[in-house]
Every structure is written in structure tokens, then in C-alpha cells.
Amino acid sequence: MRVRTIGRPLRALPAAIVVLLLAGHAAAAEPAVPGYADYDAFRAQLESIAKSEFATLESLGRTLGKREVCLLRIGTGPMDEKPAILVVGSVEPAHLAGSELAVRVARRLVEGAKKDKAVRAMLDRVTFYVIPRPSPDACEAFFRRPYCERDTNERPTDDDRDGKTDEDGPDDLDGDGWITQMRVEDPAGAYMPHPDDPRVLVKADSKKNEQGRWSLYVEGRDNDGDEAFGEDPPGGVAFNRNFTLKYPYFEPGAGPHQVSEVETRAVADFAFSRPNVAAVLTFTPEDNLMRLWKPNPAAEGQKIKTALLGADAPTMDFLAETYRKIHGGKDPPESPAGEGSFSAWAYFHYGRWTLGARAWWVPKVDAEKKKADPQDKKDKPEAKDKKAKEEKRGADDLNALRWLAREKIDGFVPWKEVKHPDFPGRKVEVGGFRPFVRTNPPATELDGLAEKHEKFLARLVTLLPQLVIHEVKAERLGEGVWRVTAVVLNRGYLPTASKMGQTSRQPQPLQIALDLPQGVTLLTGHPRAQLPVLSGSGGRAEQSWLVRAPKGKPVTIPVRVWSPSVGEARAEANLGK
């Protein structure tokens, strides 16, 4: 669960969460997870990729922190005139793996095109637009001590509405360079140690006669004296809370208004300026490939759409199944409900097929088996089910601890008592999971993950709509009058537009046109007409015109059908003597 600001004791949140707050500017440091690239190294990697004949690099804008929102175009020929796939990484800046994967996928595409005819043919057919790090200022928290997960940019913001900005951020009380958590001994506290591992805190359940022992805060002090902790950290506006769908008005991180920031405006403007984009792949914890979006029939009739449309669900399910077979991951975590998120905007308001990939999560690690309790055999099935439900409390934290131990990763700070001026005479301990280690894999896994996502993108290209003018007929009606009929097919798997795309009216519809040569007159219809959406795997449309052509000589009339996000097909109608 993501937490952007922490004020009062965390009475309503799961235990041992990784706090997502801004870290102030500090001296440069090693990355929180070894092997990841800071902005300078990241920019150098993009410049290296752009040396390829298959790629170009440009800036979409410069942030308040003077960093560029970079775009890679990858393809051949006139890249903006072909169907395209937009790849966006790290819309949640703490999920820096998304940026790393986007860069690695881009590199694999340009390197593959040099030696692999299939990759070259793919780049001949489509363009890839890659925005690997759309919120570069926030991502730099990954490389600054004290390490603290951050999702907001560098806009000064008065989160607690006290007339001051950025005055109460987290503090590194134990001086270890990590902003973790702070637990304060409190008879009225909401949390208690997990019975299987006291390092983990879980909410006490009064119905089970459990009593809390601790209150839980972000590591820090009450710097502004308002009896809240870390509620107004340095910054800012969160990229993934600044878009238009379910925009969280007046909430921390949302910004003064929708698409208010350089970063969000740059990405949205670019997307709207590229009608050739057919699909969007986003690296984000807001996963809809492992954790599918579900349609809501009861909401279908509402004017404002906020749930996956039923007509799009079978296609999205197929794409998700394709992804899962390639990825091979199991037991993915639940996805957060995005408010103002980029991926939701891309489907509902940009109208494109939108695929969100978490890409990696802490894998399941089996606990050591305990000796069977003879009492368990006497338990009724209902009692066993009840125990299974109880064991879910803290299960993710316990699993993370087992994984850290197995991989020999120093990702948990043991609880350590500190003296705290805001809690005189009370026991205060600092500790918990280190930031970033549960949201980003070890760097050694990134290349393998990039290979899987490149395979998925290649498979996605084969599923895009594919227009074919199946037949063009020219029937003589007499006195130089002809009926010209064109039959258009979609031989790709995806329809030429999603149902949500039709609703939002963002993707340009299919057009069909005759290029009338000199001397040929159109009698009925229009030389250019709109076709309906063609369903996948054989969707069909037919268009007819009446024309008058000069007698006595053959005439050829070119026919073209196209849409920027679908591509085009051409044929000719031959009017004989």
C-alpha cells in the first residue's frame, strides 16, 4: 500500500509498510538498490541508444529540477506515419524498475534490428515511442541519502494547509541513511507484534481479545509542532495522481489541478499529438495484466465511464493471458486503485488499449513447516478456515522477510530504541523494511525481465489490426456509369478501435477514399467516407460509389483505406472499355 503523507498514528494501515515520502535534497549517494542508473547515467544510456540508425532521442520538456522528460523514437522510415506502441516506464517513481526495463527494451529493439530480420520487419511495420522516466525529479530519491520513497516532483506544496511549505518531512533518527518507520509504545495503539515474527506489526483485533501495543509513524519528528509527523515533506505533485480520471481533488500529491505539471503535460500533449498510437504499455504497480480489470455491467450506462467496458473485456483478457504465458510469474500482489493515474487515463480518456505491467514482485517463499499440533486434527473445518484467514495478517511482510533471507539482501532494519523529544518517557523504536527493496528487483534480474517484455511487445505487434482491401469490383451500369465497390477486412486480432476508444472518440476512425482521376465524375456518395469499427479476426466493411468515366478507354481508380493507429491498405478499381 502506498502512503504519501503520514500525520497521526497509522491506525488504519497494514503493518510494516514502506513509507512513500519525499526526501530532501542531500548529497549524491549510491543507489538504494545496487545496479540502477541515476539521471546522468540514464541520460547517457539513452544517448547511446540514439546513436543507432533505428532510434532518435528528444526532450518533451524540462522539469522544475532542470531534468528532461526524454523520448526515444524507435523504428524505420517515416516513424510518425505508422501505427505505434507507446511504452512508459516508472509512472510511480519508487518503481524505478519500470524505467530500467523501458531502457533495456529499447536497447534490445535497436540491437536486434541490426541482426534479426524479424525485429527489423517489426520496426518496418510499427514505431515504438518510449518515455522511460516521465518523472525524473522524483526518481532521484532512489539515489539520495537518507533514502526515502518518493512519488512527487519538486513543486513546493503546503500539504497540511498551515501556510508553510515543505516544513515537516521525515527525519533519519537513527542516522543509518534510511527512512523507515517509528513505533511508539502505546496502550491504546492499533498494532501488535505478529505471533510468528515480532519484527512484523499487525493490527490488533479486539474481536479476538487482542490488544494493541504500538502506534506506528513514519520515522521523524514533529518539526512544525502540529502533533503530526511527516505530513508536509518537501515537494510536490505526483505524476501518477495528476491525470484526469478519478482525479483526487485537494489531496496530497494531486497538484493544483489536473495535468498541472511539466511532466504530465508533456506526456499528455505528446500522446494527443500522435494519433498513430494504437496501444500503451505502462510499467506500473497498477497492474492489469496479472490482475485484470473487471467490467461492471451496472455502470455501463453511466455517462462517465470508470470501469472496463464489457465489450473490451474479452480482448483485454486475451492480451493478459498472452502476457502471463510469456512472463510466467505467479501469485502477483493486488494492484492499487489508481486515482488520477496515467494508465487509467490512457484507456478511459486517451482511448487506447492500455496494458499495465508491474513486471516484478517479491516471489513467494515457503515458510518452514512446523510440527503438526494434535489439536488441529480435532478442529472443525470452519475453525481451520478461520485460522487460514487470520494468518493472512502480515503474510506479505513475513514472506518478504523470508525472501530477503534467502537472497541474502539486507533489506530490513532491526528495531532499535531511540530517544525522541516528542515522546518523553515513552519507548520509541525505529526500524522496518528499507525503502525500494520490495518494489524493485535485484539488478541482476532486469535483463531477463526486459527480454520477456520485448517478447510480449513483439507478440502484441502481431495482434494489431491489419487492414486488407479484399476485393474491389467495378460493375458497368451503362452510359459510362460504373458502380465501384470495395470490401475491407481486418485480419488482425485486435479490432480497429476499442469500445472505450469509440466512446472517447480519441482514435481517428477508419477512412476510405477514391482518388478520382481527371475526367472521372463522382455521381453518388463522397470520395472520402468513414467506415465502422472492424472487429478482429475478419471484421468486414463494404463501401460503394457510382462514378461516370469517359467512354472508350480503360480507367484506373486508386482506393485507399486507413487510420493513423491502424495503418493503411491500397488497391485499384479497373474500369474496362
C-alpha positions as CSV (number, residue, x, y, z in Angstrom):
1,M,0.0,0.0,0.0
2,R,1.3,3.4,-0.9
3,V,1.3,6.2,1.7
4,R,2.1,9.7,0.6
5,T,1.9,11.6,3.8
6,I,1.7,10.4,7.3
7,G,0.4,12.5,10.1
8,R,-1.4,10.9,13.0
9,P,-0.7,7.4,14.2
10,L,-1.3,4.8,11.4
11,R,-4.4,3.3,12.8
12,A,-5.9,2.3,9.5
13,L,-3.0,0.9,7.6
14,P,-1.3,-2.5,7.3
15,A,1.8,-3.0,9.3
16,A,5.4,-2.7,8.1
17,I,4.5,-0.6,5.0
18,V,7.2,1.1,3.1
19,V,6.6,4.8,3.5
20,L,6.5,6.8,0.3
21,L,7.6,10.3,1.1
22,L,9.9,12.9,-0.4
23,A,13.4,13.1,0.7
24,G,15.0,16.5,0.8
25,H,18.0,17.3,-1.3
26,A,21.1,15.7,0.0
27,A,24.5,14.7,-1.2
28,A,24.6,12.1,-4.0
29,A,24.9,8.5,-2.8
30,E,24.9,5.0,-4.1
31,P,21.5,3.7,-5.4
32,A,19.2,2.3,-2.8
33,V,19.3,-1.0,-4.8
34,P,22.7,-1.6,-6.4
35,G,22.9,-1.5,-10.2
36,Y,20.3,1.1,-11.0
37,A,21.1,4.2,-13.1
38,D,20.7,7.8,-11.7
39,Y,19.6,10.6,-14.1
40,D,23.1,11.3,-15.5
41,A,23.8,7.6,-16.2
42,F,20.2,7.1,-17.5
43,R,20.6,10.0,-19.9
44,A,23.9,8.6,-21.1
45,Q,22.3,5.3,-21.8
46,L,19.6,7.0,-23.9
47,E,22.2,8.9,-25.9
48,S,24.0,5.7,-26.6
49,I,20.8,4.0,-27.9
50,A,20.0,7.1,-30.0
51,K,23.3,6.6,-32.0
52,S,21.6,3.7,-33.7
53,E,20.1,4.3,-37.1
54,F,16.8,2.9,-35.7
55,A,16.4,5.4,-32.9
56,T,16.1,9.2,-32.2
57,L,16.2,11.0,-28.8
58,E,14.4,14.2,-27.9
59,S,13.1,16.1,-24.9
60,L,9.4,16.6,-24.2
61,G,10.1,19.2,-21.5
62,R,12.3,20.3,-18.7
63,T,11.2,19.8,-15.1
64,L,11.5,22.2,-12.1
65,G,14.6,20.2,-11.2
66,K,16.1,21.0,-14.7
67,R,15.9,17.4,-15.8
68,E,14.4,16.4,-19.2
69,V,11.5,14.2,-19.9
70,C,13.1,12.1,-22.6
71,L,11.5,10.3,-25.5
72,L,13.0,7.6,-27.7
73,R,11.5,7.0,-31.1
74,I,12.4,3.5,-32.4
75,G,11.6,2.4,-35.9
76,T,12.4,2.8,-39.6
77,G,11.3,5.2,-42.3
78,P,8.7,7.9,-41.5
79,M,8.1,6.8,-37.9
80,D,5.2,9.1,-37.2
81,E,3.2,7.8,-40.2
82,K,3.0,4.1,-39.0
83,P,1.0,2.5,-36.2
84,A,2.8,2.9,-32.9
85,I,3.0,1.5,-29.4
86,L,3.7,3.9,-26.6
87,V,5.9,2.5,-23.7
88,V,6.0,4.5,-20.5
89,G,8.2,3.4,-17.5
90,S,8.2,4.4,-13.8
91,V,4.9,6.3,-13.7
92,E,5.4,5.5,-10.0
93,P,8.9,6.8,-9.3
94,A,9.6,4.5,-6.5
95,H,9.1,1.7,-9.0
96,L,12.4,2.5,-10.7
97,A,12.5,-0.9,-12.3
98,G,9.9,0.4,-14.8
99,S,12.5,2.9,-16.1
100,E,15.2,0.4,-16.2
101,L,13.0,-2.1,-18.1
102,A,11.9,0.5,-20.6
103,V,15.5,1.5,-21.4
104,R,16.6,-2.2,-21.7
105,V,13.6,-3.0,-24.0
106,A,14.6,0.0,-26.2
107,R,18.2,-1.2,-26.4
108,R,17.1,-4.7,-27.3
109,L,14.9,-3.4,-30.1
110,V,17.7,-1.4,-31.8
111,E,20.3,-4.0,-31.3
112,G,18.0,-6.8,-32.5
113,A,17.2,-4.8,-35.6
114,K,20.8,-4.9,-36.7
115,K,21.0,-8.7,-36.9
116,D,17.5,-10.1,-36.7
117,K,15.3,-9.8,-39.8
118,A,12.1,-10.4,-37.7
119,V,12.9,-7.5,-35.4
120,R,13.8,-5.3,-38.5
121,A,10.5,-6.3,-40.1
122,M,8.6,-5.4,-36.9
123,L,10.2,-1.9,-36.9
124,D,9.3,-1.5,-40.5
125,R,5.7,-2.1,-39.6
126,V,5.4,-0.2,-36.3
127,T,7.0,2.6,-34.3
128,F,7.8,2.4,-30.6
129,Y,7.7,5.6,-28.6
130,V,9.5,5.1,-25.3
131,I,9.2,7.5,-22.4
132,P,11.3,5.6,-19.8
133,R,11.4,8.1,-16.9
134,P,8.4,10.6,-17.1
135,S,9.0,11.9,-13.6
136,P,12.8,12.2,-13.4
137,D,13.0,14.6,-10.4
138,A,11.1,12.2,-8.1
139,C,13.1,9.2,-9.3
140,E,16.3,10.8,-8.0
141,A,15.2,10.0,-4.4
142,F,16.5,6.5,-5.3
143,F,20.0,7.9,-5.2
144,R,19.9,10.3,-2.2
145,R,20.5,9.7,1.5
146,P,18.6,9.4,3.6
147,Y,16.7,7.0,1.2
148,C,13.0,7.6,1.2
149,E,10.5,6.5,-1.4
150,R,9.1,9.5,-3.2
151,D,6.4,9.9,-5.8
152,T,6.2,13.7,-6.0
153,N,8.2,16.3,-8.0
154,E,9.9,19.4,-6.7
155,R,7.0,21.8,-6.7
156,P,6.8,23.4,-3.2
157,T,3.5,22.4,-1.7
158,D,1.6,23.2,1.5
159,D,0.2,19.7,2.2
160,D,-1.1,20.4,5.7
161,R,-2.6,23.7,4.8
162,D,-0.8,25.7,7.5
163,G,0.6,28.4,5.3
164,K,4.1,27.0,5.1
165,T,5.5,24.6,2.5
166,D,7.7,21.5,2.9
167,E,8.4,22.2,6.6
168,D,7.7,18.7,8.1
169,G,9.3,15.9,6.2
170,P,10.8,12.6,7.6
171,D,13.9,12.6,9.7
172,D,16.7,9.9,9.9
173,L,16.5,9.5,13.7
174,D,19.0,6.6,13.9
175,G,21.4,8.0,11.4
176,D,21.5,4.9,9.2
177,G,20.7,6.7,6.0
178,W,17.2,5.0,5.6
179,I,13.8,6.5,6.3
180,T,11.8,3.5,7.7
181,Q,9.2,3.5,10.4
182,M,8.9,4.6,14.0
183,R,6.8,2.6,16.6
184,V,5.8,4.2,19.9
185,E,4.8,2.1,22.8
186,D,1.1,2.9,23.4
187,P,-1.5,1.0,25.4
188,A,-4.1,2.5,23.0
189,G,-2.0,1.7,19.9
190,A,-3.5,-0.1,17.0
191,Y,-0.6,-2.5,16.4
192,M,0.8,-5.6,18.0
193,P,3.7,-7.9,17.1
194,H,2.9,-10.8,14.8
195,P,2.8,-14.0,16.7
196,D,5.2,-15.7,14.3
197,D,7.7,-12.9,14.0
198,P,7.8,-9.9,16.3
199,R,9.6,-7.8,13.7
200,V,6.3,-7.6,11.9
201,L,3.4,-5.5,13.2
202,V,-0.2,-6.3,12.6
203,K,-3.4,-4.6,13.6
204,A,-4.8,-5.9,16.8
205,D,-8.3,-7.4,16.5
206,S,-10.5,-6.5,19.5
207,K,-13.0,-9.2,18.5
208,K,-10.3,-11.8,19.2
209,N,-9.5,-10.1,22.5
210,E,-6.2,-8.7,21.1
211,Q,-4.8,-5.5,22.4
212,G,-2.5,-3.1,20.6
213,R,0.8,-2.3,21.9
214,W,2.3,0.2,19.5
215,S,1.4,3.3,17.5
216,L,3.1,3.5,14.1
217,Y,4.5,6.6,12.4
218,V,7.0,7.5,9.6
219,E,10.5,7.9,11.1
220,G,10.7,11.6,12.0
221,R,9.9,14.4,14.4
222,D,7.1,16.9,14.7
223,N,9.1,19.6,13.1
224,D,6.2,22.1,12.9
225,G,4.7,21.4,16.3
226,D,1.3,20.4,15.0
227,E,1.3,16.9,16.6
228,A,1.6,15.2,13.3
229,F,4.7,13.6,11.7
230,G,6.0,13.9,8.2
231,E,2.7,15.3,6.9
232,D,4.3,18.1,4.8
233,P,7.5,16.7,3.2
234,P,9.5,18.6,0.5
235,G,7.5,18.7,-2.8
236,G,5.3,18.2,-4.6
237,V,2.9,16.7,-7.2
238,A,2.8,13.0,-8.1
239,F,2.9,12.2,-11.8
240,N,0.5,9.2,-11.3
241,R,-2.1,11.3,-9.4
242,N,-2.2,14.3,-11.7
243,F,-4.3,12.8,-14.6
244,T,-7.9,13.3,-15.3
245,L,-9.7,10.0,-14.4
246,K,-10.9,10.0,-10.8
247,Y,-8.7,12.9,-10.1
248,P,-8.3,13.2,-6.3
249,Y,-9.1,16.9,-5.8
250,F,-7.4,18.6,-2.9
251,E,-5.5,15.5,-1.8
252,P,-1.7,15.4,-1.2
253,G,0.2,14.8,-4.4
254,A,-2.7,15.6,-6.7
255,G,-1.5,19.1,-7.6
256,P,-3.4,22.4,-8.0
257,H,-5.4,20.9,-10.9
258,Q,-5.4,18.1,-13.4
259,V,-2.4,17.8,-15.7
260,S,-0.8,20.8,-13.9
261,E,2.8,19.7,-14.1
262,V,5.5,20.0,-16.8
263,E,5.9,16.2,-16.7
264,T,2.2,15.3,-17.0
265,R,1.5,18.0,-19.6
266,A,4.5,16.9,-21.7
267,V,3.4,13.3,-21.8
268,A,-0.3,14.0,-22.4
269,D,0.5,16.6,-25.1
270,F,2.8,14.1,-26.9
271,A,0.2,11.3,-26.7
272,F,-2.5,13.5,-28.2
273,S,-0.2,14.8,-30.9
274,R,0.4,11.2,-32.1
275,P,-2.9,9.8,-33.4
276,N,-0.9,6.8,-34.7
277,V,-0.6,5.3,-31.2
278,A,-2.5,2.0,-31.1
279,A,-1.7,0.7,-27.7
280,V,0.1,1.8,-24.5
281,L,2.3,-0.4,-22.3
282,T,3.0,1.1,-18.9
283,F,5.4,-0.2,-16.3
284,T,3.4,0.4,-13.1
285,P,2.3,-1.3,-9.9
286,E,-1.2,-0.6,-11.1
287,D,-1.1,-3.9,-13.0
288,N,-4.0,-5.0,-15.3
289,L,-2.1,-7.9,-16.9
290,M,-1.6,-10.1,-13.9
291,R,-4.5,-8.6,-12.0
292,L,-7.2,-8.0,-14.6
293,W,-9.5,-5.0,-14.7
294,K,-13.1,-6.2,-14.4
295,P,-16.1,-4.8,-16.2
296,N,-19.1,-3.5,-14.2
297,P,-22.4,-4.1,-16.2
298,A,-24.3,-1.9,-13.7
299,A,-22.1,1.1,-14.6
300,E,-22.1,0.6,-18.4
301,G,-24.9,3.1,-18.9
302,Q,-23.3,5.9,-16.9
303,K,-22.1,8.9,-18.9
304,I,-18.7,8.9,-17.2
305,K,-17.0,5.6,-17.6
306,T,-14.8,4.3,-14.8
307,A,-14.8,0.6,-15.3
308,L,-13.6,-1.6,-18.2
309,L,-16.3,-1.8,-20.8
310,G,-17.8,-5.3,-21.2
311,A,-17.2,-5.2,-25.0
312,D,-13.4,-4.7,-24.4
313,A,-13.1,-7.3,-21.6
314,P,-12.6,-10.5,-23.8
315,T,-9.8,-8.7,-25.7
316,M,-8.1,-7.5,-22.6
317,D,-8.4,-10.9,-21.1
318,F,-6.7,-12.4,-24.1
319,L,-3.9,-9.9,-24.0
320,A,-3.4,-10.6,-20.3
321,E,-3.3,-14.3,-20.9
322,T,-0.7,-13.8,-23.6
323,Y,1.4,-11.7,-21.2
324,R,1.1,-14.2,-18.4
325,K,2.3,-17.1,-20.6
326,I,5.4,-15.1,-21.6
327,H,6.1,-13.7,-18.1
328,G,5.5,-16.9,-16.1
329,G,5.1,-15.1,-12.8
330,K,2.8,-16.5,-10.1
331,D,1.0,-15.1,-7.1
332,P,1.1,-11.4,-8.0
333,P,0.1,-8.9,-5.3
334,E,-3.1,-6.9,-5.5
335,S,-2.9,-3.8,-7.6
336,P,-3.6,-0.4,-6.1
337,A,-6.7,1.5,-7.2
338,G,-5.4,4.4,-9.2
339,E,-6.8,7.9,-8.7
340,G,-5.6,10.3,-11.3
341,S,-3.3,7.6,-12.7
342,F,-1.7,7.5,-16.1
343,S,-2.7,4.0,-17.1
344,A,-6.4,4.7,-16.3
345,W,-6.2,7.9,-18.3
346,A,-4.7,6.1,-21.3
347,Y,-7.6,3.8,-21.5
348,F,-10.6,5.9,-20.5
349,H,-9.6,9.4,-21.8
350,Y,-6.9,8.7,-24.4
351,G,-9.0,5.8,-25.7
352,R,-6.2,3.3,-26.4
353,W,-5.7,-0.3,-25.4
354,T,-3.8,0.1,-22.2
355,L,-1.6,-2.6,-20.6
356,G,-0.2,-2.1,-17.1
357,A,2.7,-4.3,-16.1
358,R,4.2,-4.5,-12.6
359,A,6.9,-6.7,-14.2
360,W,8.3,-8.0,-10.8
361,W,7.2,-8.6,-7.3
362,V,8.6,-10.4,-4.3
363,P,8.2,-14.1,-5.1
364,K,6.5,-16.5,-2.7
365,V,8.9,-18.2,-0.3
366,D,7.5,-21.2,1.6
367,A,7.8,-21.0,5.3
368,E,9.5,-23.8,7.2
369,K,7.0,-26.4,8.2
370,K,6.1,-26.7,11.8
371,K,5.3,-29.8,13.7
372,A,1.7,-30.6,13.5
373,D,-0.4,-29.7,16.5
374,P,-2.6,-32.7,17.6
375,Q,-5.3,-30.2,18.4
376,D,-5.5,-29.3,14.7
377,K,-6.9,-32.7,13.9
378,K,-9.8,-32.1,16.2
379,D,-10.6,-28.7,14.7
380,K,-13.7,-28.5,12.7
381,P,-13.4,-27.3,9.0
382,E,-14.9,-23.9,10.0
383,A,-12.1,-23.4,12.6
384,K,-9.5,-24.3,10.0
385,D,-10.9,-21.8,7.6
386,K,-10.9,-19.1,10.3
387,K,-7.3,-19.8,11.1
388,A,-6.4,-19.5,7.4
389,K,-8.0,-16.1,7.3
390,E,-6.2,-15.0,10.4
391,E,-2.8,-16.0,9.0
392,K,-3.2,-13.5,6.2
393,R,-2.4,-10.7,8.5
394,G,1.2,-9.8,7.9
395,A,1.6,-12.6,5.3
396,D,3.2,-10.3,2.7
397,D,5.6,-8.9,5.3
398,L,6.6,-12.4,6.6
399,N,7.1,-13.6,3.0
400,A,9.3,-10.6,2.3
401,L,11.4,-11.4,5.3
402,R,11.9,-15.0,4.1
403,W,12.8,-13.7,0.6
404,L,15.3,-11.3,1.9
405,A,16.9,-14.0,4.0
406,R,17.0,-16.4,1.1
407,E,18.6,-13.9,-1.3
408,K,20.9,-12.6,1.4
409,I,19.7,-9.0,0.9
410,D,20.0,-6.5,3.8
411,G,16.5,-5.1,3.4
412,F,15.2,-4.9,6.9
413,V,16.4,-2.5,9.6
414,P,16.1,-4.2,13.1
415,W,14.0,-2.3,15.5
416,K,16.3,0.0,17.6
417,E,15.3,2.1,20.5
418,V,15.9,5.9,20.2
419,K,15.3,8.9,22.4
420,H,12.6,11.0,20.9
421,P,11.9,14.6,22.1
422,D,8.3,14.4,21.1
423,F,7.6,11.3,23.3
424,P,9.4,12.0,26.6
425,G,9.3,9.0,28.9
426,R,8.0,6.6,26.3
427,K,9.7,3.8,24.4
428,V,10.3,4.6,20.8
429,E,11.9,2.3,18.3
430,V,12.9,2.8,14.7
431,G,13.1,0.1,12.1
432,G,11.3,-1.8,9.4
433,F,11.7,-2.6,5.7
434,R,14.2,-0.5,3.8
435,P,12.7,1.7,1.1
436,F,12.7,0.4,-2.5
437,V,13.7,-3.2,-1.8
438,R,10.2,-4.6,-2.1
439,T,9.2,-2.7,-5.2
440,N,12.4,-3.2,-7.3
441,P,14.2,-6.5,-8.1
442,P,17.9,-7.0,-7.8
443,A,19.6,-5.5,-10.9
444,T,20.7,-9.0,-12.0
445,E,17.1,-9.8,-12.8
446,L,16.4,-6.8,-15.0
447,D,17.9,-8.1,-18.3
448,G,15.8,-11.3,-18.1
449,L,12.6,-9.3,-17.4
450,A,13.4,-7.0,-20.3
451,E,13.7,-10.0,-22.6
452,K,10.2,-11.2,-21.5
453,H,8.7,-7.8,-22.1
454,E,10.3,-7.4,-25.5
455,K,8.8,-10.8,-26.5
456,F,5.4,-9.6,-25.3
457,L,5.7,-6.4,-27.3
458,A,6.7,-8.4,-30.4
459,R,3.6,-10.6,-29.8
460,L,1.4,-7.6,-29.4
461,V,2.6,-6.2,-32.8
462,T,1.3,-9.4,-34.4
463,L,-2.1,-8.9,-32.8
464,L,-2.6,-5.3,-34.0
465,P,-5.3,-4.7,-36.6
466,Q,-4.2,-5.4,-40.2
467,L,-6.2,-3.8,-43.0
468,V,-6.7,-5.6,-46.3
469,I,-8.8,-4.4,-49.3
470,H,-10.1,-7.9,-50.0
471,E,-11.9,-7.0,-53.2
472,V,-12.6,-4.1,-55.5
473,K,-15.4,-4.6,-58.0
474,A,-16.3,-2.3,-60.9
475,E,-19.7,-3.0,-62.5
476,R,-20.7,-1.4,-65.8
477,L,-24.2,0.1,-65.5
478,G,-24.3,1.7,-68.9
479,E,-23.8,5.1,-70.5
480,G,-20.3,5.3,-68.9
481,V,-21.7,4.8,-65.4
482,W,-20.0,2.3,-63.1
483,R,-20.6,1.0,-59.6
484,V,-17.3,0.7,-57.7
485,T,-17.4,-1.5,-54.6
486,A,-14.6,-2.0,-52.1
487,V,-14.6,-4.8,-49.5
488,V,-12.3,-4.1,-46.5
489,L,-11.2,-6.8,-44.0
490,N,-9.4,-6.7,-40.7
491,R,-7.1,-9.7,-40.5
492,G,-5.5,-8.7,-37.2
493,Y,-6.7,-10.0,-33.8
494,L,-7.5,-6.5,-32.3
495,P,-10.5,-4.6,-33.5
496,T,-9.6,-1.3,-35.3
497,A,-10.7,0.6,-32.1
498,S,-11.7,-0.4,-28.6
499,K,-15.2,0.2,-27.4
500,M,-13.8,2.8,-25.0
501,G,-11.9,4.4,-27.9
502,Q,-15.2,4.8,-29.7
503,T,-16.8,6.3,-26.6
504,S,-14.0,8.7,-26.0
505,R,-13.7,9.5,-29.8
506,Q,-10.0,9.8,-29.5
507,P,-8.6,7.3,-32.0
508,Q,-9.3,8.5,-35.5
509,P,-11.9,6.3,-37.2
510,L,-11.3,4.3,-40.4
511,Q,-11.5,6.3,-43.6
512,I,-11.9,5.1,-47.2
513,A,-11.3,7.2,-50.3
514,L,-11.3,7.2,-54.0
515,D,-8.6,9.1,-55.8
516,L,-10.6,10.2,-58.8
517,P,-8.5,10.7,-61.9
518,Q,-9.1,13.5,-64.3
519,G,-12.3,13.0,-66.4
520,V,-14.0,10.7,-63.8
521,T,-17.0,12.2,-62.1
522,L,-18.5,11.0,-58.8
523,L,-22.3,10.6,-59.1
524,T,-23.3,9.4,-55.6
525,G,-21.6,9.4,-52.2
526,H,-18.5,11.2,-51.2
527,P,-15.0,10.5,-52.4
528,R,-13.9,10.0,-48.8
529,A,-16.1,8.2,-46.3
530,Q,-15.9,6.9,-42.7
531,L,-16.1,3.1,-42.1
532,P,-17.4,1.5,-38.9
533,V,-15.1,-0.2,-36.4
534,L,-14.0,-3.6,-37.8
535,S,-13.9,-6.4,-35.3
536,G,-10.8,-8.5,-35.1
537,S,-10.1,-11.7,-37.0
538,G,-12.1,-11.0,-40.1
539,G,-14.2,-7.9,-39.4
540,R,-15.7,-6.7,-42.7
541,A,-17.0,-3.5,-44.2
542,E,-18.2,-2.6,-47.7
543,Q,-18.4,0.8,-49.5
544,S,-19.9,1.6,-52.9
545,W,-19.8,4.6,-55.2
546,L,-21.3,5.5,-58.6
547,V,-19.0,7.2,-61.0
548,R,-19.1,8.3,-64.6
549,A,-15.9,7.6,-66.7
550,P,-15.0,8.6,-70.2
551,K,-16.1,6.0,-72.8
552,G,-13.8,4.1,-74.9
553,K,-10.7,3.8,-72.8
554,P,-9.7,1.9,-69.6
555,V,-9.6,3.9,-66.3
556,T,-7.9,3.0,-63.1
557,I,-9.2,4.5,-59.8
558,P,-6.9,4.1,-56.7
559,V,-8.7,3.1,-53.5
560,R,-7.2,3.7,-50.1
561,V,-8.4,2.7,-46.6
562,W,-6.6,4.0,-43.5
563,S,-6.5,5.2,-39.9
564,P,-3.3,6.5,-38.2
565,S,-3.4,4.0,-35.4
566,V,-4.3,1.1,-37.7
567,G,-2.3,1.6,-40.9
568,E,-3.4,1.6,-44.4
569,A,-4.2,-0.6,-47.4
570,R,-4.4,0.3,-51.1
571,A,-6.0,-1.3,-54.2
572,E,-7.3,-0.2,-57.6
573,A,-10.6,-0.3,-59.4
574,N,-10.2,-1.0,-63.1
575,L,-12.9,0.3,-65.3
576,G,-12.6,-1.5,-68.7
577,K,-13.7,-0.4,-72.1
